[in-house]
Amino acid sequence: MTTKHTYLRDRSRRLRQTILETLATLPNAYMQPETVLMSALRHTLVPEVTEAELHRALEWLEEDALIHGERSSLSGTKWCITGIGRARCAEL
């Protein structure tokens, strides 16, 4: 695997870990608006996290049942960490 691929894989892993850690600091079942989550995560990596990177990471975490998203045409998407996600976060 090339250095670029390794870098991108590590960046993606770090972003997913940071999302879990960020959501784990919130009260149980609190739904964090995606816009607020993006603002909180934007400067955690260099270069800044893009919306595309965030959406890929959120989709990956949701597919693995580590987070849960609720989508609304009025309020946008909101996210919370699941029990499985809290357990995974505790392992990190």
C-alpha positions, 0 to 999 in steps of 0.5 A: 500500500502506498504512503498516500493510501496509508495516510488517507486510511489513517485520516479516516480512522482518526476522523471516525474515532474523533466523531465517536469521542465527540458524541460520547461526551454528550448525554445519552440519546442527545441528538447532535445536529450535523451542522454543530458536529461539523463545526466541532470537527472541522479543525480537528485534522489538518487539512480541515475536514471536508463535508464529504469526509464527514459524511463518509465517516458518519455513514461508515459509523452508522452502518456499523451501528456505532452511531444513529442518525435521524433525518428531517427535512425541517431540522436536518440530520442529527446524530447520537452515539449508540450503546455499541458506539460507547463501548467501542469508544471506551476500548480506544 
